[in-house]
Amino acid sequence: ITPTERPRANLVLLVDTSGSMQPADRLPLLRTAFRMLVETLGPEDTIAIVTYAGNAAVSLEPTRIAERAKVLAAIDGLVAGGSTAGAAGLQRAYALAESGFDPKAVNRIILGTDGDFNVGIVDRRELKAFIERKRATGIYLSILGVGIGNATSLPPMIAQTEFARGDVQRIVSLAIATAQATYAFAPGTF
Protein backbone atom coordinates (compact mmCIF):
# COMPACT_ATOMS: atom_id res chain seq x y z
CA ILE A 1 0.00 0.00 0.00
CA THR A 2 1.41 3.35 -0.94
CA PRO A 3 1.14 6.15 1.67
CA THR A 4 -1.57 7.86 -0.39
CA GLU A 5 -3.67 4.65 -0.40
CA ARG A 6 -3.27 3.84 3.27
CA PRO A 7 -6.26 4.53 5.50
CA ARG A 8 -5.81 7.12 8.23
CA ALA A 9 -4.04 5.71 11.30
CA ASN A 10 -5.62 5.94 14.74
CA LEU A 11 -2.83 4.66 16.99
CA VAL A 12 -2.46 4.30 20.74
CA LEU A 13 1.06 3.67 21.99
CA LEU A 14 0.84 1.60 25.17
CA VAL A 15 4.24 1.91 26.83
CA ASP A 16 5.62 -0.09 29.72
CA THR A 17 7.43 2.49 31.87
CA SER A 18 8.17 0.16 34.77
CA GLY A 19 11.60 0.14 36.38
CA SER A 20 12.84 -2.77 34.26
CA MET A 21 12.51 -0.58 31.16
CA GLN A 22 15.48 1.67 32.10
CA PRO A 23 18.27 -0.09 30.11
CA ALA A 24 19.22 1.27 26.68
CA ASP A 25 17.71 -1.75 24.88
CA ARG A 26 14.26 -1.08 26.34
CA LEU A 27 12.52 2.30 26.86
CA PRO A 28 15.24 4.36 25.13
CA LEU A 29 14.99 1.98 22.14
CA LEU A 30 11.18 2.33 22.11
CA ARG A 31 11.44 6.13 22.21
CA THR A 32 13.67 5.98 19.13
CA ALA A 33 11.29 3.58 17.36
CA PHE A 34 8.26 5.73 18.18
CA ARG A 35 10.01 8.87 16.90
CA MET A 36 10.74 7.00 13.65
CA LEU A 37 7.09 5.92 13.46
CA VAL A 38 5.92 9.53 13.79
CA GLU A 39 8.08 10.45 10.79
CA THR A 40 6.24 7.91 8.62
CA LEU A 41 2.74 9.14 9.50
CA GLY A 42 0.66 11.75 7.74
CA PRO A 43 -0.72 14.95 9.29
CA GLU A 44 -4.25 13.50 9.65
CA ASP A 45 -3.08 10.37 11.49
CA THR A 46 -3.47 10.41 15.27
CA ILE A 47 -1.41 9.08 18.16
CA ALA A 48 -2.28 8.79 21.82
CA ILE A 49 0.09 7.53 24.52
CA VAL A 50 -0.83 5.47 27.57
CA THR A 51 1.90 4.50 30.03
CA TYR A 52 1.89 1.97 32.80
CA ALA A 53 4.15 1.30 35.73
CA GLY A 54 2.58 1.30 39.22
CA ASN A 55 -0.61 2.54 37.56
CA ALA A 56 -1.85 3.53 34.12
CA ALA A 57 -1.88 7.11 32.87
CA VAL A 58 -2.63 8.94 29.65
CA SER A 59 0.54 10.80 28.65
CA LEU A 60 -0.91 12.14 25.40
CA GLU A 61 -4.57 12.40 24.44
CA PRO A 62 -5.31 11.53 20.79
CA THR A 63 -3.32 14.10 18.83
CA ARG A 64 -2.99 14.61 15.08
CA ILE A 65 0.52 14.18 13.70
CA ALA A 66 0.14 17.72 12.34
CA GLU A 67 1.08 18.64 15.95
CA ARG A 68 4.39 16.78 15.53
CA ALA A 69 6.30 18.78 18.18
CA LYS A 70 3.67 17.97 20.83
CA VAL A 71 3.74 14.25 19.93
CA LEU A 72 7.54 14.09 19.96
CA ALA A 73 7.73 15.93 23.29
CA ALA A 74 5.40 13.34 24.83
CA ILE A 75 7.53 10.50 23.46
CA ASP A 76 10.74 12.13 24.71
CA GLY A 77 9.14 12.59 28.15
CA LEU A 78 8.69 8.87 28.76
CA VAL A 79 10.68 7.72 31.81
CA ALA A 80 10.93 4.36 33.59
CA GLY A 81 10.19 3.53 37.24
CA GLY A 82 7.77 1.39 39.26
CA SER A 83 5.96 -1.96 38.97
CA THR A 84 4.09 -3.31 35.94
CA ALA A 85 0.33 -2.58 35.95
CA GLY A 86 0.05 -3.61 32.32
CA ALA A 87 -3.56 -4.76 32.46
CA ALA A 88 -4.71 -1.32 33.63
CA GLY A 89 -2.65 0.22 30.83
CA LEU A 90 -4.17 -2.15 28.29
CA GLN A 91 -7.70 -1.29 29.45
CA ARG A 92 -6.94 2.45 29.32
CA ALA A 93 -5.38 2.11 25.84
CA TYR A 94 -8.44 0.30 24.50
CA ALA A 95 -10.72 2.96 26.00
CA LEU A 96 -8.73 5.67 24.19
CA ALA A 97 -8.76 3.70 20.94
CA GLU A 98 -12.53 3.22 21.25
CA SER A 99 -13.09 6.93 21.91
CA GLY A 100 -11.35 7.81 18.64
CA PHE A 101 -12.51 4.76 16.68
CA ASP A 102 -12.88 5.39 12.96
CA PRO A 103 -14.29 2.48 10.93
CA LYS A 104 -12.38 3.73 7.86
CA ALA A 105 -9.06 3.98 9.72
CA VAL A 106 -6.44 1.57 10.97
CA ASN A 107 -7.34 1.34 14.68
CA ARG A 108 -4.40 -0.21 16.51
CA ILE A 109 -2.70 -0.29 19.87
CA ILE A 110 1.06 -0.73 19.81
CA LEU A 111 2.32 -2.20 23.08
CA GLY A 112 6.01 -1.72 23.91
CA THR A 113 7.17 -3.88 26.84
CA ASP A 114 9.93 -6.09 28.17
CA GLY A 115 7.75 -8.71 29.80
CA ASP A 116 4.66 -9.84 31.61
CA PHE A 117 2.13 -7.86 33.61
CA ASN A 118 2.45 -8.31 37.38
CA VAL A 119 -0.38 -6.06 38.62
CA GLY A 120 -4.09 -6.37 37.70
CA ILE A 121 -5.16 -9.02 35.17
CA VAL A 122 -2.20 -11.38 35.07
CA ASP A 123 -3.94 -14.62 34.08
CA ARG A 124 -3.03 -15.32 30.44
CA ARG A 125 -6.46 -16.76 29.62
CA GLU A 126 -8.16 -13.61 30.89
CA LEU A 127 -5.75 -11.39 28.94
CA LYS A 128 -6.22 -13.43 25.79
CA ALA A 129 -10.02 -13.32 26.09
CA PHE A 130 -9.92 -9.55 26.70
CA ILE A 131 -7.74 -8.97 23.61
CA GLU A 132 -9.94 -11.24 21.48
CA ARG A 133 -13.10 -9.35 22.54
CA LYS A 134 -11.47 -6.03 21.64
CA ARG A 135 -10.19 -7.34 18.31
CA ALA A 136 -13.78 -8.23 17.41
CA THR A 137 -14.61 -4.50 17.71
CA GLY A 138 -12.03 -3.59 15.05
CA ILE A 139 -9.19 -2.49 17.35
CA TYR A 140 -6.05 -4.54 16.87
CA LEU A 141 -2.98 -5.00 19.05
CA SER A 142 0.67 -5.21 18.01
CA ILE A 143 3.55 -5.76 20.39
CA LEU A 144 7.14 -4.55 20.38
CA GLY A 145 9.05 -6.79 22.75
CA VAL A 146 12.31 -5.26 23.96
CA GLY A 147 15.12 -6.54 26.15
CA ILE A 148 15.96 -10.15 26.91
CA GLY A 149 13.24 -12.60 27.94
CA ASN A 150 10.24 -11.01 26.25
CA ALA A 151 9.99 -13.66 23.54
CA THR A 152 8.73 -16.24 26.05
CA SER A 153 5.96 -14.19 27.62
CA LEU A 154 3.49 -11.74 26.04
CA PRO A 155 4.41 -11.95 22.32
CA PRO A 156 3.40 -15.61 21.92
CA MET A 157 0.16 -15.02 23.82
CA ILE A 158 -0.70 -12.05 21.61
CA ALA A 159 0.30 -13.96 18.47
CA GLN A 160 -2.30 -16.56 19.45
CA THR A 161 -5.00 -13.88 19.49
CA GLU A 162 -3.94 -11.98 16.38
CA PHE A 163 -3.03 -14.71 13.88
CA ALA A 164 -4.67 -17.82 12.44
CA ARG A 165 -3.95 -20.96 14.45
CA GLY A 166 -1.73 -22.43 11.71
CA ASP A 167 0.45 -19.30 11.62
CA VAL A 168 1.06 -18.92 15.36
CA GLN A 169 4.13 -21.17 15.62
CA ARG A 170 5.73 -19.51 12.59
CA ILE A 171 5.02 -16.02 13.98
CA VAL A 172 6.32 -16.95 17.46
CA SER A 173 9.44 -18.54 15.96
CA LEU A 174 10.04 -15.41 13.88
CA ALA A 175 9.56 -13.18 16.95
CA ILE A 176 12.04 -15.27 18.95
CA ALA A 177 14.57 -15.35 16.11
CA THR A 178 14.26 -11.60 15.60
CA ALA A 179 14.69 -10.93 19.32
CA GLN A 180 17.74 -13.19 19.48
CA ALA A 181 19.30 -11.65 16.38
CA THR A 182 18.64 -8.16 17.69
CA TYR A 183 20.24 -9.03 21.02
CA ALA A 184 23.25 -10.59 19.31
CA PHE A 185 23.94 -7.39 17.38
CA ALA A 186 22.73 -4.90 20.01
CA PRO A 187 25.95 -4.57 22.04
CA GLY A 188 27.71 -3.13 19.00
CA THR A 189 24.78 -0.91 18.14
CA PHE A 190 24.09 0.87 21.44
Disulfide bonds with the S-S distance in Angstrom:
none
